[in-house]
Every structure is written in structure tokens, then in C-alpha cells.
Amino acid sequence: MIGPDKRKLYPNEKLKTVCYISNLPDRPNVEIGEYTYYSDNKKSPEKFYDYIEHHYEFLGDKLIIGKFCAIAEGIKFIMNGANHKMDGITTYPFNIFAGGWEEFTPTVEQLPFKGDTVIGNDVWIGQNVTIMPGIEVGDGAIIAAGSIVTKDVSPYTIVGGNPARVIKKRFSEETIEILLELKWWDWDIEKISRNINFLTNMDIDALKEFLDKDKKE
Ligand SMILES: CC(C)(COP(=O)(O)OP(=O)(O)OC[C@H]1O[C@@H](n2cnc3c(N)ncnc32)[C@H](O)[C@@H]1OP(=O)(O)O)[C@@H](O)C(=O)NCCC(=O)NCCS
């Protein structure tokens, strides 16, 4: 058993609402890990790129998404191009309206820049979530439906609301450390397929035993 074909846009022919978005045509400054899917019941999930907003190549900010993430409909990644210059009397962007105003175009250095947006591996993003520029979301995190994420999210942490606040940790610190060592998403696909039962349950003793055995192999 090796599971679905990761090279297919629609890995399950009968389910055209889930799309492996690493198979969309390449786009500058966007990296998406294998098996990460975007699901959309109302529109074509192939339109995923439409939800990466204000993403301009000349600014150079990247959207990097890890492997095995689940991204629900209503996602919005707001990128750095959305930010206006804020240290003047006005934030009004005169330059974009032409008619001579373009000579007041700010330099890239004068614009607020928060860096790349980085989503880890095995992250579940609920419906209608907005992620602000420069946010890093750790492996195994969950973003609750309707959240606006304005601060980095630690691994295996559930956040929710506007602004998104920590709801709870998914596991104890000890377990999270072990999971971050396990990095199951980097295994070859045969090993993942063989261990789906193990991965979809949480038994700390079995996890420690697995890791010990794995290190010896
Ligand atoms: C985040 C989520 C997984 C939490 O589930 P849970 O562990 O069962 O959490 P609970 O319902 O017990 O709620 C725990 C706390 O989180 C809060 N909470 C739950 N969902 C929230 C949300 N969307 N936004 C803000 N806070 C939320 C609850 O109010 C509760 O707060 P309290 O501790 O102050 O009482 C779930 O609420 C969610 O948003 N799932 C996403 C569903 C989705 O969008 N799926 C898309 C298709 S794949």
C-alpha cells in the first residue's frame, strides 16, 4: 500500500473538492509541500493561488507551506504587498493613482516588511482563516475556524479568534518534543502508509517504544 498518487491534482477522482496544491503550476515565491491539500466545496479548489493576496514578486516575500497540511475554504494569506507606508501623516497610497502622483512612490525599504509566511507540516487550518504577513505556524498546529492569525503559532498548539490566541496545547511539552523528533511527514510513503493507525492515534508509551525501535533500525 502506497496511498494516493501525490502527483495528481485530484488524488481521489471521486472527490473534486480536495486538491493536492503542490501540483498547481509553479509560482514565484510560493513553495508547497507534498500531500498538502486545499479543500473547497463551493469553488474550484484549483483556485488556491487566488487566496494568496497582495503577493508581488518585487517584494520577494515567500509563502512556504509544509507537507501534509489541510487547508479549508476561506483561507486568505495576506502578504507584505498589502502594507501601506505608515510613518507619514497619511497612509494613502497616492502613487498608485498616476497623473503625476506616481513620482511619490515609496522605495521598497520604506514599506513595512514582516518577512516570509511559513506554515509547518501537518498543520490544520480551519475554515475562513486569515494569516497576516510574516507569520510562522509550527508543525502540528491547528488554526480554529474564523481566526485571524497575527502572531506566530508554536508547534502542536491550537489557536483561535481575532486576533488568534492560544486555546490550548494539543499535547504535553514532553510529547510535543518527541513528535518534533519523530517528524513523521519526512518518512517515505510506504512507512507512512504502514503506520496510519499509529499516526491517527496517540498513545505516549507506544510512541516512545516506536521511536526507540526506529532509532535501532
Ligand atoms: C479549533 C477546534 C479544532 C477546537 O476544537 P475543540 O478542541 O473540540 O475545542 P472546544 O470546542 O472544546 O473549544 C475549546 C475552546 O476553544 C474555543 N474555540 C473553539 N473554536 C473556536 C474558534 N473557531 N474561534 C475561537 N475560539 C474557538 C471555545 O470557545 C473554547 O473556549 P473556552 O475554553 O474559553 O471555553 C474547532 O473549534 C475548530 O475550529 N475546528 C475547525 C473546523 C473547520 O473549520 N474545518 C474545516 C473543514 S476541514
The ligand as a Gaussian input file, in Angstrom:
#p B3LYP/6-31G(d) Opt

LIG

0 1
 C      -10.246000      24.655000      16.983000
 C      -11.156000      23.471000      17.104000
 C      -10.494000      22.272000      16.434000
 C      -11.276000      23.228000      18.607000
 O      -11.995000      22.079000      18.855000
 P      -12.136000      21.507000      20.379000
 O      -10.825000      21.050000      20.878000
 O      -13.223000      20.494000      20.340000
 O      -12.485000      22.785000      21.181000
 P      -13.779000      23.178000      22.059000
 O      -14.990000      23.231000      21.204000
 O      -13.780000      22.287000      23.247000
 O      -13.391000      24.657000      22.485000
 C      -12.265000      24.923000      23.287000
 C      -12.151000      26.419000      23.451000
 O      -11.831000      26.983000      22.169000
 C      -12.781000      27.963000      21.786000
 N      -12.982000      27.870000      20.341000
 C      -13.390000      26.809000      19.645000
 N      -13.456000      27.111000      18.329000
 C      -13.097000      28.391000      18.216000
 C      -12.997000      29.280000      17.119000
 N      -13.275000      28.880000      15.888000
 N      -12.560000      30.521000      17.348000
 C      -12.276000      30.938000      18.604000
 N      -12.356000      30.147000      19.689000
 C      -12.774000      28.890000      19.497000
 C      -14.038000      27.599000      22.576000
 O      -14.877000      28.710000      22.740000
 C      -13.453000      27.102000      23.885000
 O      -13.094000      28.220000      24.646000
 P      -13.081000      28.179000      26.261000
 O      -12.007000      27.173000      26.641000
 O      -12.748000      29.571000      26.657000
 O      -14.438000      27.714000      26.686000
 C      -12.529000      23.691000      16.430000
 O      -13.308000      24.578000      17.201000
 C      -12.399000      24.278000      15.019000
 O      -12.345000      25.497000      14.800000
 N      -12.312000      23.390000      14.008000
 C      -12.141000      23.767000      12.634000
 C      -13.292000      23.211000      11.787000
 C      -13.124000      23.605000      10.362000
 O      -13.117000      24.762000      10.029000
 N      -12.996000      22.622000       9.486000
 C      -12.798000      22.899000       8.074000
 C      -13.013000      21.729000       7.216000
 S      -11.629000      20.630000       7.296000

